[in-house]
Amino acid sequence: MSEVERSGAHFTYPGMDSLRLYGLVATGSVALLGTYFLLRRKPKTPEDLERERRAWLEGSGRITDGTVIDVQELEPANHHHAAVMLIYKYDVAGVSYECSQDVTYLRHWINLHSCRLGLHTSVKYDPQNPGNSLVVSENWMGLRQ
């Protein structure tokens, strides 16, 4: 009987343990990647980002007086939908801003036929970025009918 057999030790080839280790690491990596792809957040659509912007301005925006300049309907072009744009102007700290808001999905809250040139309105704007503003949102209406 050899020395190894008498001691009860098992002899393995030097490469076998490292192969098992690599297999475990590879399996764990695949499991982690699979979990990441299943649980990751889906990218937000432009509509979702715009809805979040309106909600944020509803809650934390400041109000100033403004004037409706025009309402324009834009034809669909280059994979973009037809849009209804409300164009308005307002002043903050001596600076005049002229902005537009896509009100296509907010049409059921407003009467576009009453939005005429010179109509007075309230505008909610971001105090840190006064160019970021709105006139209409799901829970707030600045148009004076």
N, C-alpha and C positions, 0 to 999 in steps of 0.2 A: 504494500500500500504506500502511496506517495504521501508526502508531507501535507499537501493540500487536502487530500481525502481524509486523513486522520484528524485534521483540525476542524472539519465540518464547514469550512469556508467554501463558498461557491465562487467559481471563477467566471467572470463575464468578459466579453471582449471590450476593449476600451471605448469603442465608438458607439456602443449600444445605449449607454446612459445619455449621451449628448443627442442621439436621435430621438429618444423619448422626450427630452426637454424641448427640442425644436418643434416637435409635434404638438406639445402642450401650448407652447407660445403661439404657434400658428393658429391653433383652434381657438385660443383665447382672443387673439386679434380679430379673427373672423366674427366671433360672437360679439365683441365690442363694436365693430363696424356695423354689423347687422342691427344691433340695438340703437346705435346712433341714427342710422337711416330711417328706422321705424319711428323714433321718438323726436326727431328734430322738428323744429318749427317750419312750417311751409312759408315760402316767401310771400310777403304781403303784396296784394294787387294795388295798382294806382288808386282804385276806388276805395280800398281799405285805408290807405294813407290819407286820402282826402277826407274821409269820414272822421278819422282820428284828429286831423287838423281842425276840422269844424268843431268837434266836441271839446278840444282843448281851448279854442278861442271862446266858445260859449261860456266856459267856466272861469277863465282867467283873463279874458280880453277886456280892454277899456272901451268905453263908448264915446263917440264923437258924432257931430253932425256931418252929413254928406249930402250929395245930390246925384240922382240918377242921370246919366248922360244919354244912354241908349240901351236898347235890347236888340241883340243880333242873333239870327239863326244861322249857324254855320253848316254848310253841306258836308256830308261824309266824304272823306278823302284819305287815301293811303292807309287803309286798315283802321281808321278812326271813325267813331260813330258821329252822327249828326249831333250838334251841340247847340244849346241856347245859352248865350253869354249875356250877363247883366253887367253893364259898364257903368262905373260910378267914380266920383271924386270926393276927396275930403282933405282937410288940413290938420296936421299935428305939429305943434310947436313951430308954427310959421312955415312949414314945408308942405307943399301941395302934393298929393298922391292921386294918381289916376289908375284904377285897378279894374279887373274884370273877374267875375265869378261864374263858373259853369253851374248853372241852375237846372240843367237838364233833368236830373233825378229829383229835384225839389219842386218841380212844376205844380204838383198837386197841393202845395202849401201856399202858393202865390198866384195872383191873377196877373199874368204877363201883359194883358191888354191895358191894365191900369198903370203900368210902369211907363210913364211918359217922360219926355225930356223935361228936366227941371224939377222932378218929383223929389221932395225932401225925404231923407232917410236917415236912419241911425246906422252907424258903422261900428262894428267891434273890431279892434286891432290889437296886435301884440305890442305892448309898451317897449319891448327890447328890439323889435323889428316892425316899425309901423307900416311897412309895405305889406305885411302879412295881415290880411283883413277879410271880413265877410259881411254880407248884408242879410243873408238868409241861411238858416240851418234847420235841422230837424226840430229843435226846441226853442228857437229864437227867431224873431222876425223884426227887421229894422225898417222895412218899408212902411210908410205911412199912407194908408189907403184913403 
